[in-house]
Amino acid sequence: MNNELLTVKVDRPTWLHGEGMEESYLYRGSDGKMCCFGFVARTLGIHENVILELKTLEEIEDIRVEPYIKNSHTLVEAYAVNDSVTLTQERRESELIELGKKLGIEFVFTK
């Protein structure tokens, strides 16, 4: 992977976060919400039907995700931050921005 970060826009109204790991999916079909890594998959061009009801990027069988799943410790930490029921919105976003950089991802939170 080169040093350029993948810019991922996370739409706050459709961002699935803070509901705990049991309720989190890359793309949740019941309401169309995505965790921050669902936005990563969509930015990479992976169709929402492929990520429907999946929990992690590692479950996607697509070479496009490989550069972003190599640092598994950081990835697991980022999943936990996304799903945490105790973090404030501001802290969650700032931690995901920092963890994202370690994964080669620039998270930009919109709306």
NORUR-V846352 format. One record per residue. OMEGA is omega in whole degrees, 0 to 359 (NA if undefined). Layout:
omega = {OMEGA & OMEGA}
This chain:
omega = {177 & 184 & 179 & 180 & 172 & 179 & 182 & 177 & 179 & 180 & 185 & 181 & 181 & 180 & 178 & 184 & 174 & 181 & 182 & 185 & 182 & 183 & 187 & 178 & 172 & 175 & 181 & 185 & 185 & 180 & 177 & 179 & 180 & 170 & 184 & 180 & 168 & 176 & 176 & 181 & 180 & 178 & 178 & 178 & 180 & 185 & 181 & 178 & 180 & 184 & 182 & 177 & 173 & 182 & 187 & 175 & 182 & 180 & 182 & 178 & 182 & 183 & 182 & 180 & 187 & 181 & 187 & 180 & 183 & 181 & 189 & 180 & 179 & 179 & 178 & 178 & 179 & 176 & 181 & 178 & 180 & 188 & 184 & 178 & 185 & 183 & 172 & 179 & 182 & 180 & 180 & 181 & 182 & 179 & 179 & 177 & 180 & 179 & 179 & 179 & 179 & 181 & 182 & 184 & 172 & 177 & 175 & 182 & 186 & 180 & NA}
